[in-house]
């Protein structure tokens, strides 16, 4: 599927000294907070990760709030949709003005009337709402 990619990342994670008792859990908690949210650094949505700690000793940063930094190597599964990209989804709501879909089972998307191709026209057939193609009878979008 377009939009899915695997990336190898070299990261530096900064943790508060209060988290030094269980560093592994703190790292997983920080990465877990990034799941299923758009992140500008990754230019996409983080779906999964596998992380290895490279440093066995952390470097303490000087400053008002002393944090320590750890170097990590991570494999990331990213979802980065771009305009005009072909995606698969499940239609969950259909109206004359829009089509509502769920992509990859977690991401909601709306296709508005101005973005639906002109060949598709909204119809109601046997109390069922659908968009049907004028050029191909078998091409339909239905709920």
Backbone as JSON Lines, residues from 0, in Angstrom:
{"i":0,"aa":"X","n":[0.85,-1.18,0.0],"ca":[0.0,0.0,0.0],"c":[0.89,1.24,0.0]}
{"i":1,"aa":"X","n":[0.48,2.19,-0.79],"ca":[1.22,3.45,-0.82],"c":[1.03,4.16,0.52]}
{"i":2,"aa":"X","n":[2.03,4.92,0.89],"ca":[1.94,5.69,2.12],"c":[2.59,5.03,3.32]}
{"i":3,"aa":"X","n":[2.83,3.72,3.26],"ca":[3.51,3.03,4.35],"c":[4.99,2.93,4.03]}
{"i":4,"aa":"X","n":[5.84,3.21,5.01],"ca":[7.28,3.09,4.8],"c":[7.95,2.69,6.11]}
{"i":5,"aa":"X","n":[9.09,2.03,5.97],"ca":[9.91,1.65,7.12],"c":[11.15,2.54,7.09]}
{"i":6,"aa":"X","n":[11.48,3.12,8.22],"ca":[12.62,4.02,8.3],"c":[13.54,3.59,9.43]}
{"i":7,"aa":"X","n":[14.84,3.65,9.16],"ca":[15.84,3.46,10.2],"c":[16.18,4.84,10.72]}
{"i":8,"aa":"X","n":[16.09,5.02,12.03],"ca":[16.31,6.34,12.61],"c":[17.34,6.27,13.72]}
{"i":9,"aa":"X","n":[18.22,7.24,13.73],"ca":[19.13,7.45,14.85],"c":[18.55,8.6,15.67]}
{"i":10,"aa":"X","n":[18.12,8.29,16.87],"ca":[17.44,9.27,17.71],"c":[18.25,9.56,18.96]}
{"i":11,"aa":"X","n":[18.03,10.73,19.52],"ca":[18.55,11.06,20.84],"c":[17.34,11.39,21.7]}
{"i":12,"aa":"X","n":[17.18,10.65,22.79],"ca":[16.06,10.87,23.68],"c":[16.57,11.52,24.95]}
{"i":13,"aa":"X","n":[15.92,12.61,25.35],"ca":[16.29,13.34,26.56],"c":[15.29,13.0,27.66]}
{"i":14,"aa":"X","n":[15.8,12.46,28.75],"ca":[14.96,12.04,29.86],"c":[15.32,12.81,31.13]}
{"i":15,"aa":"X","n":[14.32,13.03,31.95],"ca":[14.51,13.7,33.24],"c":[15.19,12.72,34.2]}
{"i":16,"aa":"X","n":[16.06,13.21,35.08],"ca":[16.74,12.31,36.03],"c":[15.8,11.46,36.87]}
{"i":17,"aa":"X","n":[14.58,11.92,37.1],"ca":[13.63,11.12,37.87],"c":[13.25,9.83,37.14]}
{"i":18,"aa":"X","n":[13.5,9.77,35.85],"ca":[13.19,8.58,35.05],"c":[14.37,7.62,34.97]}
{"i":19,"aa":"X","n":[15.46,7.91,35.66],"ca":[16.68,7.1,35.54],"c":[16.57,5.75,36.22]}
{"i":20,"aa":"X","n":[15.6,5.57,37.06],"ca":[15.44,4.29,37.76],"c":[15.08,3.17,36.77]}
{"i":21,"aa":"X","n":[14.23,3.47,35.81],"ca":[13.84,2.47,34.81],"c":[13.89,3.12,33.44]}
{"i":22,"aa":"X","n":[15.07,3.19,32.86],"ca":[15.3,3.9,31.61],"c":[14.56,3.25,30.45]}
{"i":23,"aa":"X","n":[14.6,1.92,30.36],"ca":[13.93,1.23,29.25],"c":[12.45,1.53,29.21]}
{"i":24,"aa":"X","n":[11.8,1.49,30.36],"ca":[10.38,1.78,30.43],"c":[10.1,3.23,30.05]}
{"i":25,"aa":"X","n":[10.97,4.14,30.46],"ca":[10.8,5.56,30.15],"c":[10.92,5.8,28.64]}
{"i":26,"aa":"X","n":[11.85,5.13,28.0],"ca":[12.01,5.27,26.55],"c":[10.79,4.74,25.83]}
{"i":27,"aa":"X","n":[10.32,3.57,26.23],"ca":[9.12,3.0,25.6],"c":[7.89,3.87,25.83]}
{"i":28,"aa":"X","n":[7.79,4.48,27.0],"ca":[6.67,5.37,27.29],"c":[6.71,6.62,26.4]}
{"i":29,"aa":"X","n":[7.91,7.19,26.23],"ca":[8.06,8.37,25.37],"c":[7.73,8.05,23.92]}
{"i":30,"aa":"X","n":[8.24,6.92,23.41],"ca":[7.93,6.53,22.03],"c":[6.46,6.16,21.88]}
{"i":31,"aa":"X","n":[5.91,5.52,22.9],"ca":[4.49,5.16,22.86],"c":[3.58,6.38,22.78]}
{"i":32,"aa":"X","n":[4.02,7.49,23.35],"ca":[3.2,8.71,23.29],"c":[3.16,9.3,21.88]}
{"i":33,"aa":"X","n":[4.08,8.86,21.0],"ca":[4.1,9.35,19.62],"c":[3.25,8.51,18.68]}
{"i":34,"aa":"X","n":[2.79,7.34,19.14],"ca":[2.03,6.45,18.28],"c":[0.7,7.06,17.83]}
{"i":35,"aa":"X","n":[0.36,6.83,16.57],"ca":[-0.92,7.22,15.97],"c":[-1.19,8.72,15.99]}
{"i":36,"aa":"X","n":[-0.13,9.51,16.03],"ca":[-0.25,10.97,15.95],"c":[0.68,11.45,14.85]}
{"i":37,"aa":"X","n":[0.25,12.48,14.11],"ca":[1.13,13.04,13.08],"c":[2.31,13.71,13.76]}
{"i":38,"aa":"X","n":[3.5,13.45,13.23],"ca":[4.72,14.03,13.77],"c":[5.49,14.68,12.64]}
{"i":39,"aa":"X","n":[5.76,15.97,12.75],"ca":[6.47,16.69,11.69],"c":[7.89,16.19,11.5]}
{"i":40,"aa":"X","n":[8.53,15.74,12.57],"ca":[9.89,15.21,12.47],"c":[9.94,14.0,11.55]}
{"i":41,"aa":"X","n":[8.97,13.1,11.69],"ca":[8.91,11.9,10.87],"c":[8.14,12.13,9.57]}
{"i":42,"aa":"X","n":[7.49,13.26,9.43],"ca":[6.65,13.59,8.27],"c":[5.6,12.51,8.04]}
{"i":43,"aa":"X","n":[4.95,12.1,9.11],"ca":[3.93,11.08,9.01],"c":[3.43,10.66,10.38]}
{"i":44,"aa":"X","n":[2.68,9.58,10.38],"ca":[2.11,9.02,11.6],"c":[2.91,7.77,11.96]}
{"i":45,"aa":"X","n":[3.39,7.71,13.2],"ca":[4.15,6.56,13.67],"c":[3.19,5.44,14.02]}
{"i":46,"aa":"X","n":[3.31,4.29,13.34],"ca":[2.43,3.15,13.58],"c":[3.06,2.09,14.48]}
{"i":47,"aa":"X","n":[4.38,1.91,14.37],"ca":[5.07,0.9,15.18],"c":[6.55,1.26,15.24]}
{"i":48,"aa":"X","n":[7.22,0.7,16.24],"ca":[8.65,0.95,16.38],"c":[9.33,-0.25,17.02]}
{"i":49,"aa":"X","n":[10.62,-0.38,16.74],"ca":[11.5,-1.34,17.39],"c":[12.76,-0.56,17.72]}
{"i":50,"aa":"X","n":[13.13,-0.52,18.99],"ca":[14.19,0.38,19.42],"c":[15.32,-0.39,20.11]}
{"i":51,"aa":"X","n":[16.56,0.05,19.88],"ca":[17.75,-0.47,20.56],"c":[18.5,0.72,21.16]}
{"i":52,"aa":"X","n":[18.91,0.58,22.42],"ca":[19.68,1.63,23.08],"c":[21.15,1.44,22.72]}
{"i":53,"aa":"X","n":[21.75,2.46,22.12],"ca":[23.15,2.38,21.71],"c":[24.1,2.72,22.84]}
{"i":54,"aa":"X","n":[23.74,3.7,23.67],"ca":[24.6,4.14,24.77],"c":[24.33,3.31,26.01]}
{"i":55,"aa":"X","n":[25.39,2.87,26.65],"ca":[25.24,2.22,27.95],"c":[25.4,3.24,29.07]}
{"i":56,"aa":"X","n":[25.97,4.4,28.73],"ca":[26.09,5.49,29.71],"c":[25.48,6.74,29.11]}
{"i":57,"aa":"X","n":[24.65,7.38,29.88],"ca":[23.97,8.58,29.4],"c":[24.86,9.79,29.61]}
{"i":58,"aa":"X","n":[24.65,10.8,28.77],"ca":[25.36,12.07,28.88],"c":[24.44,13.07,29.55]}
{"i":59,"aa":"X","n":[24.89,13.64,30.65],"ca":[24.08,14.62,31.38],"c":[24.26,15.98,30.72]}
{"i":60,"aa":"X","n":[23.15,16.64,30.44],"ca":[23.16,17.97,29.83],"c":[23.18,19.02,30.93]}
{"i":61,"aa":"X","n":[24.01,20.01,30.77],"ca":[24.05,21.07,31.78],"c":[22.94,22.08,31.49]}
{"i":62,"aa":"X","n":[22.51,22.76,32.5],"ca":[21.47,23.75,32.34],"c":[20.63,23.84,33.59]}
{"i":63,"aa":"X","n":[19.56,24.6,33.48],"ca":[18.69,24.8,34.63],"c":[18.02,23.49,35.04]}
{"i":64,"aa":"X","n":[17.53,22.74,34.05],"ca":[16.89,21.45,34.3],"c":[17.8,20.36,33.74]}
{"i":65,"aa":"X","n":[18.52,19.66,34.58],"ca":[19.46,18.66,34.06],"c":[18.73,17.43,33.51]}
{"i":66,"aa":"X","n":[18.88,17.2,32.25],"ca":[18.35,16.02,31.59],"c":[19.53,15.17,31.16]}
{"i":67,"aa":"X","n":[19.29,13.91,30.89],"ca":[20.35,13.1,30.31],"c":[19.88,12.58,28.96]}
{"i":68,"aa":"X","n":[20.84,12.51,28.03],"ca":[20.53,12.12,26.67],"c":[21.04,10.72,26.37]}
{"i":69,"aa":"X","n":[20.2,9.95,25.66],"ca":[20.56,8.6,25.24],"c":[20.44,8.49,23.73]}
{"i":70,"aa":"X","n":[21.44,7.87,23.11],"ca":[21.36,7.63,21.68],"c":[20.63,6.3,21.44]}
{"i":71,"aa":"X","n":[19.68,6.33,20.5],"ca":[18.87,5.16,20.18],"c":[18.93,4.88,18.68]}
{"i":72,"aa":"X","n":[18.79,3.64,18.32],"ca":[18.61,3.25,16.92],"c":[17.23,2.6,16.87]}
{"i":73,"aa":"X","n":[16.39,3.1,15.98],"ca":[15.01,2.61,15.93],"c":[14.6,2.31,14.5]}
{"i":74,"aa":"X","n":[13.81,1.26,14.35],"ca":[13.12,0.97,13.09],"c":[11.69,1.44,13.26]}
{"i":75,"aa":"X","n":[11.25,2.3,12.37],"ca":[9.93,2.92,12.49],"c":[9.06,2.55,11.32]}
{"i":76,"aa":"X","n":[7.81,2.23,11.58],"ca":[6.81,2.05,10.53],"c":[5.99,3.32,10.48]}
{"i":77,"aa":"X","n":[6.05,4.01,9.34],"ca":[5.4,5.32,9.21],"c":[4.31,5.28,8.15]}
{"i":78,"aa":"X","n":[3.26,6.04,8.39],"ca":[2.19,6.24,7.42],"c":[2.25,7.7,7.01]}
{"i":79,"aa":"X","n":[2.63,7.94,5.74],"ca":[2.81,9.3,5.23],"c":[2.02,9.49,3.94]}
{"i":80,"aa":"X","n":[0.73,9.75,4.05],"ca":[-0.06,9.95,2.83],"c":[0.28,11.27,2.15]}
{"i":81,"aa":"X","n":[0.27,11.28,0.84],"ca":[0.55,12.46,0.03],"c":[-0.64,12.7,-0.91]}
{"i":82,"aa":"X","n":[-0.79,13.92,-1.44],"ca":[-1.88,14.17,-2.39],"c":[-1.78,13.25,-3.61]}
{"i":83,"aa":"X","n":[-2.91,12.85,-4.14],"ca":[-3.05,11.98,-5.31],"c":[-2.49,10.59,-5.09]}
{"i":84,"aa":"X","n":[-2.38,10.14,-3.85],"ca":[-1.89,8.81,-3.53],"c":[-3.08,7.86,-3.43]}
{"i":85,"aa":"X","n":[-2.91,6.65,-3.9],"ca":[-3.96,5.64,-3.86],"c":[-3.94,4.93,-2.51]}
{"i":86,"aa":"X","n":[-5.03,5.02,-1.76],"ca":[-5.15,4.4,-0.45],"c":[-6.4,3.52,-0.41]}
{"i":87,"aa":"X","n":[-6.37,2.51,0.43],"ca":[-7.53,1.65,0.61],"c":[-8.19,1.98,1.93]}
{"i":88,"aa":"X","n":[-9.5,1.92,1.94],"ca":[-10.22,2.21,3.16],"c":[-11.61,1.62,3.12]}
{"i":89,"aa":"X","n":[-12.31,1.75,4.23],"ca":[-13.67,1.25,4.35],"c":[-14.61,2.44,4.5]}
{"i":90,"aa":"X","n":[-15.63,2.48,3.65],"ca":[-16.62,3.56,3.72],"c":[-17.49,3.35,4.95]}
{"i":91,"aa":"X","n":[-17.6,4.38,5.79],"ca":[-18.41,4.29,7.0],"c":[-19.64,5.2,6.95]}
{"i":92,"aa":"X","n":[-19.61,6.2,6.08],"ca":[-20.76,7.09,5.93],"c":[-20.73,7.68,4.53]}
{"i":93,"aa":"X","n":[-21.9,7.83,3.97],"ca":[-22.02,8.35,2.61],"c":[-23.15,9.37,2.58]}
{"i":94,"aa":"X","n":[-22.87,10.53,2.01],"ca":[-23.91,11.53,1.82],"c":[-23.66,12.22,0.49]}
{"i":95,"aa":"X","n":[-24.57,13.05,0.09],"ca":[-24.44,13.74,-1.19],"c":[-23.25,14.7,-1.19]}
{"i":96,"aa":"X","n":[-22.86,15.2,-0.02],"ca":[-21.77,16.17,0.09],"c":[-20.41,15.54,0.38]}
{"i":97,"aa":"X","n":[-20.38,14.29,0.89],"ca":[-19.09,13.73,1.3],"c":[-19.13,12.21,1.43]}
{"i":98,"aa":"X","n":[-17.92,11.64,1.43],"ca":[-17.72,10.22,1.68],"c":[-16.77,10.14,2.87]}
{"i":99,"aa":"X","n":[-17.16,9.43,3.92],"ca":[-16.33,9.26,5.12],"c":[-15.74,7.86,5.1]}
{"i":100,"aa":"X","n":[-14.42,7.75,5.27],"ca":[-13.76,6.45,5.22],"c":[-12.8,6.3,6.41]}
{"i":101,"aa":"X","n":[-12.5,5.04,6.73],"ca":[-11.48,4.69,7.71],"c":[-10.34,4.04,6.92]}
{"i":102,"aa":"X","n":[-9.13,4.6,7.02],"ca":[-7.96,4.11,6.3],"c":[-7.08,3.35,7.29]}
{"i":103,"aa":"X","n":[-6.68,2.14,6.91],"ca":[-5.82,1.27,7.73],"c":[-6.42,0.96,9.1]}
{"i":104,"aa":"X","n":[-7.72,1.12,9.25],"ca":[-8.37,0.77,10.5],"c":[-8.18,1.76,11.64]}
{"i":105,"aa":"X","n":[-7.49,2.87,11.41],"ca":[-7.27,3.8,12.52],"c":[-7.42,5.26,12.11]}
{"i":106,"aa":"X","n":[-7.31,5.57,10.85],"ca":[-7.28,6.96,10.42],"c":[-8.57,7.31,9.69]}
{"i":107,"aa":"X","n":[-9.18,8.39,10.1],"ca":[-10.42,8.85,9.5],"c":[-10.12,9.85,8.4]}
{"i":108,"aa":"X","n":[-10.83,9.75,7.29],"ca":[-10.67,10.69,6.17],"c":[-12.04,11.04,5.6]}
{"i":109,"aa":"X","n":[-12.13,12.24,5.07],"ca":[-13.37,12.71,4.45],"c":[-13.04,13.18,3.04]}
{"i":110,"aa":"X","n":[-13.81,12.69,2.08],"ca":[-13.69,13.14,0.7],"c":[-14.9,14.02,0.43]}
{"i":111,"aa":"X","n":[-14.67,15.29,0.2],"ca":[-15.78,16.22,0.0],"c":[-16.23,16.21,-1.45]}
{"i":112,"aa":"X","n":[-17.41,16.78,-1.7],"ca":[-18.04,16.74,-3.02],"c":[-17.14,17.32,-4.11]}
{"i":113,"aa":"X","n":[-16.4,18.39,-3.81],"ca":[-15.54,18.99,-4.83],"c":[-14.33,18.14,-5.16]}
{"i":114,"aa":"X","n":[-13.99,17.15,-4.31],"ca":[-12.87,16.26,-4.57],"c":[-13.28,14.91,-5.15]}
{"i":115,"aa":"X","n":[-14.57,14.68,-5.29],"ca":[-15.05,13.44,-5.91],"c":[-15.05,13.65,-7.42]}
{"i":116,"aa":"X","n":[-14.48,12.7,-8.14],"ca":[-14.38,12.85,-9.6],"c":[-15.74,13.08,-10.22]}
{"i":117,"aa":"X","n":[-15.75,13.87,-11.28],"ca":[-16.98,14.26,-11.95],"c":[-17.78,13.12,-12.53]}
{"i":118,"aa":"X","n":[-17.11,12.01,-12.83],"ca":[-17.82,10.87,-13.42],"c":[-18.73,10.16,-12.41]}
{"i":119,"aa":"X","n":[-18.52,10.41,-11.12],"ca":[-19.35,9.79,-10.09],"c":[-20.49,10.71,-9.71]}
{"i":120,"aa":"X","n":[-21.68,10.18,-9.73],"ca":[-22.88,10.92,-9.36],"c":[-23.57,10.22,-8.21]}
{"i":121,"aa":"X","n":[-24.1,11.02,-7.29],"ca":[-24.8,10.5,-6.12],"c":[-26.19,10.02,-6.53]}
{"i":122,"aa":"X","n":[-26.54,8.82,-6.08],"ca":[-27.87,8.25,-6.36],"c":[-28.37,7.5,-5.14]}
{"i":123,"aa":"X","n":[-29.68,7.35,-5.09],"ca":[-30.31,6.5,-4.09],"c":[-31.02,5.4,-4.85]}
{"i":124,"aa":"X","n":[-30.63,4.15,-4.58],"ca":[-31.21,3.01,-5.28],"c":[-31.67,2.0,-4.23]}
{"i":125,"aa":"X","n":[-32.96,1.71,-4.22],"ca":[-33.55,0.78,-3.24],"c":[-33.2,1.19,-1.81]}
{"i":126,"aa":"X","n":[-33.36,2.47,-1.5],"ca":[-33.06,3.04,-0.17],"c":[-31.59,2.9,0.2]}
{"i":127,"aa":"X","n":[-30.73,2.71,-0.79],"ca":[-29.29,2.6,-0.54],"c":[-28.6,3.77,-1.24]}
{"i":128,"aa":"X","n":[-27.8,4.52,-0.46],"ca":[-27.07,5.66,-1.01],"c":[-25.78,5.14,-1.65]}
{"i":129,"aa":"X","n":[-25.44,5.71,-2.81],"ca":[-24.2,5.32,-3.47],"c":[-23.77,6.37,-4.46]}
{"i":130,"aa":"X","n":[-22.49,6.32,-4.82],"ca":[-21.94,7.1,-5.9],"c":[-21.67,6.12,-7.03]}
{"i":131,"aa":"X","n":[-22.24,6.38,-8.2],"ca":[-22.08,5.48,-9.34],"c":[-21.38,6.22,-10.47]}
{"i":132,"aa":"X","n":[-20.56,5.49,-11.19],"ca":[-19.83,6.06,-12.33],"c":[-20.75,6.12,-13.54]}
{"i":133,"aa":"X","n":[-20.64,7.21,-14.3],"ca":[-21.42,7.34,-15.53],"c":[-20.8,6.51,-16.66]}
{"i":134,"aa":"X","n":[-19.47,6.32,-16.62],"ca":[-18.79,5.64,-17.72],"c":[-18.65,4.13,-17.5]}
{"i":135,"aa":"X","n":[-18.62,3.68,-16.25],"ca":[-18.5,2.24,-15.95],"c":[-19.61,1.85,-14.99]}
{"i":136,"aa":"X","n":[-20.55,1.05,-15.44],"ca":[-21.71,0.7,-14.63],"c":[-21.35,-0.03,-13.33]}
{"i":137,"aa":"X","n":[-20.26,-0.78,-13.34],"ca":[-19.9,-1.59,-12.18],"c":[-19.05,-0.82,-11.16]}
{"i":138,"aa":"X","n":[-18.63,0.38,-11.49],"ca":[-17.84,1.19,-10.56],"c":[-18.78,1.98,-9.65]}
{"i":139,"aa":"X","n":[-18.87,1.54,-8.41],"ca":[-19.73,2.2,-7.43],"c":[-18.99,2.35,-6.1]}
{"i":140,"aa":"X","n":[-19.38,3.35,-5.36],"ca":[-18.92,3.56,-3.99],"c":[-20.18,3.52,-3.14]}
{"i":141,"aa":"X","n":[-20.25,2.51,-2.26],"ca":[-21.44,2.42,-1.42],"c":[-21.08,2.07,-0.01]}
{"i":142,"aa":"X","n":[-22.02,2.32,0.88],"ca":[-21.82,2.12,2.31],"c":[-22.16,0.7,2.68]}
